[in-house]
Amino acid sequence: MSRIAIGSDHAGFDLKSRFIELLSGRGHELIDMGTDSTESVDYPPFCAAVGRAVRDGDADAGIVVGGSGQGEQLAANKVRGVRAALCNDLYTARMARAHNDANVLSIGARVVGEGLAEEILALFLATPFEGGRHARRVAQISELEAEF
């Protein structure tokens, strides 16, 4: 199994807790970067912590959860080497991994129900990167990142 860093803001706390329970039960090692309640907090530090864990090799993948997932994705993507994908549907989850080699899943707890969120999570984690022509494109993204 794998090591997964996970973080959320207050809006994503309940879904994050469900993900931890689910993934721990499947043998994954979870690194909980916070938050630890539904009390209002700012999400960027939690998402950056997840991104750093992935970048530094402390985690094989990351998950960030918020109300929409949009801000969480943006914050995680500020960490060099992170490819966070906002996936609020199954198609996007599959393509984010297969074509973009996304290493952080961002999801909106106020956008998708718990059942769909669990399916998105499972698909994201199970989908391998296809490589080939997609590897060239991911490399180009990394080159752009290095440029700035």
C-alpha positions as CSV (number, residue, x, y, z in Angstrom):
1,M,0.0,0.0,0.0
2,S,1.0,3.6,0.0
3,R,1.7,6.6,2.2
4,I,-0.9,9.4,1.6
5,A,-0.7,13.0,2.9
6,I,-4.2,14.5,3.5
7,G,-5.3,17.9,4.5
8,S,-8.5,20.0,4.5
9,D,-10.1,23.2,5.7
10,H,-13.1,23.3,7.9
11,A,-15.5,22.6,5.0
12,G,-13.6,19.5,4.0
13,F,-13.0,18.2,7.5
14,D,-15.8,15.6,7.6
15,L,-15.0,14.2,4.2
16,K,-11.3,14.2,5.1
17,S,-12.1,12.2,8.2
18,R,-14.1,9.7,6.2
19,F,-11.2,9.3,3.7
20,I,-8.8,8.6,6.6
21,E,-11.1,6.0,8.0
22,L,-11.6,4.4,4.5
23,L,-8.0,4.4,3.5
24,S,-6.6,3.3,6.8
25,G,-8.9,0.3,6.6
26,R,-7.4,-0.6,3.2
27,G,-3.9,-0.6,4.6
28,H,-2.7,2.8,3.5
29,E,-0.5,4.9,5.8
30,L,-2.2,8.3,6.3
31,I,-0.3,11.5,7.2
32,D,-2.9,13.9,8.5
33,M,-1.8,17.5,7.9
34,G,-4.9,19.0,9.5
35,T,-7.2,20.7,10.1
36,D,-8.7,19.0,13.1
37,S,-12.2,20.4,13.4
38,T,-15.0,22.2,11.5
39,E,-13.9,25.5,13.0
40,S,-13.2,28.0,10.3
41,V,-9.6,28.1,9.1
42,D,-7.6,29.3,6.1
43,Y,-6.8,26.4,3.8
44,P,-3.4,27.4,2.1
45,P,-1.1,26.2,4.9
46,F,-2.8,22.7,5.1
47,C,-2.6,22.3,1.3
48,A,1.0,23.4,1.1
49,A,1.9,20.9,3.8
50,V,0.3,18.1,1.8
51,G,2.2,19.3,-1.3
52,R,5.5,19.5,0.6
53,A,5.0,15.9,1.9
54,V,4.5,14.7,-1.7
55,R,7.4,16.8,-3.1
56,D,9.8,15.6,-0.3
57,G,8.9,11.9,-0.8
58,D,7.3,11.6,2.6
59,A,4.0,10.7,0.8
60,D,3.4,8.8,-2.4
61,A,0.3,10.9,-3.1
62,G,-1.7,13.7,-1.5
63,I,-5.4,14.6,-1.0
64,V,-6.7,18.1,-0.2
65,V,-10.4,18.6,0.6
66,G,-12.4,21.9,0.8
67,G,-15.8,23.2,0.1
68,S,-15.3,23.4,-3.7
69,G,-11.7,22.0,-3.9
70,Q,-10.7,24.9,-6.1
71,G,-8.7,27.0,-3.7
72,E,-7.2,23.8,-2.3
73,Q,-6.0,22.8,-5.7
74,L,-4.5,26.2,-6.4
75,A,-2.7,26.3,-3.0
76,A,-1.2,22.8,-3.4
77,N,-0.1,23.6,-7.0
78,K,2.1,26.4,-5.6
79,V,4.5,23.7,-4.3
80,R,7.0,22.9,-7.0
81,G,6.6,19.4,-8.3
82,V,3.0,19.1,-7.3
83,R,0.4,18.3,-9.9
84,A,-2.9,18.8,-8.0
85,A,-6.0,18.1,-10.0
86,L,-9.5,19.2,-9.0
87,C,-11.6,16.1,-9.5
88,N,-15.3,16.3,-8.7
89,D,-16.3,13.6,-11.2
90,L,-15.0,10.2,-12.3
91,Y,-13.8,11.2,-15.8
92,T,-11.6,13.9,-14.5
93,A,-10.2,11.7,-11.8
94,R,-9.2,9.0,-14.3
95,M,-7.7,11.5,-16.8
96,A,-5.8,13.4,-14.1
97,R,-3.9,10.3,-13.3
98,A,-3.7,8.6,-16.7
99,H,-2.8,11.7,-18.8
100,N,-1.4,14.2,-16.3
101,D,0.3,12.0,-13.7
102,A,-1.5,14.1,-11.0
103,N,0.0,13.4,-7.6
104,V,-2.5,15.3,-5.4
105,L,-6.3,14.9,-5.6
106,S,-8.4,18.0,-4.8
107,I,-12.0,17.5,-4.1
108,G,-15.0,19.6,-3.1
109,A,-16.9,18.3,-0.1
110,R,-19.8,20.7,-0.9
111,V,-19.8,19.7,-4.6
112,V,-20.0,15.9,-4.4
113,G,-21.8,13.5,-2.1
114,E,-19.8,11.1,0.1
115,G,-20.5,8.1,-2.1
116,L,-19.3,9.8,-5.3
117,A,-16.3,11.2,-3.4
118,E,-15.3,7.7,-2.3
119,E,-15.6,6.5,-6.0
120,I,-13.5,9.4,-7.2
121,L,-10.8,8.7,-4.5
122,A,-10.7,5.0,-5.4
123,L,-10.4,5.7,-9.1
124,F,-7.7,8.4,-8.7
125,L,-5.6,6.1,-6.5
126,A,-6.1,3.0,-8.8
127,T,-5.4,4.7,-12.2
128,P,-1.9,4.4,-13.4
129,F,-0.1,7.0,-15.5
130,E,-0.1,6.0,-19.1
131,G,3.2,7.6,-20.0
132,G,4.0,7.7,-23.7
133,R,3.0,11.0,-25.3
134,H,1.6,12.1,-22.0
135,A,5.1,11.9,-20.3
136,R,6.3,14.4,-22.8
137,R,3.6,16.8,-21.9
138,V,4.1,16.3,-18.1
139,A,7.8,17.1,-18.7
140,Q,6.8,20.3,-20.5
141,I,4.7,21.3,-17.5
142,S,7.8,20.7,-15.3
143,E,9.9,22.8,-17.6
144,L,7.4,25.7,-17.4
145,E,7.4,25.4,-13.6
146,A,11.2,25.6,-13.5
147,E,11.2,28.7,-15.7
148,F,9.4,30.6,-13.0
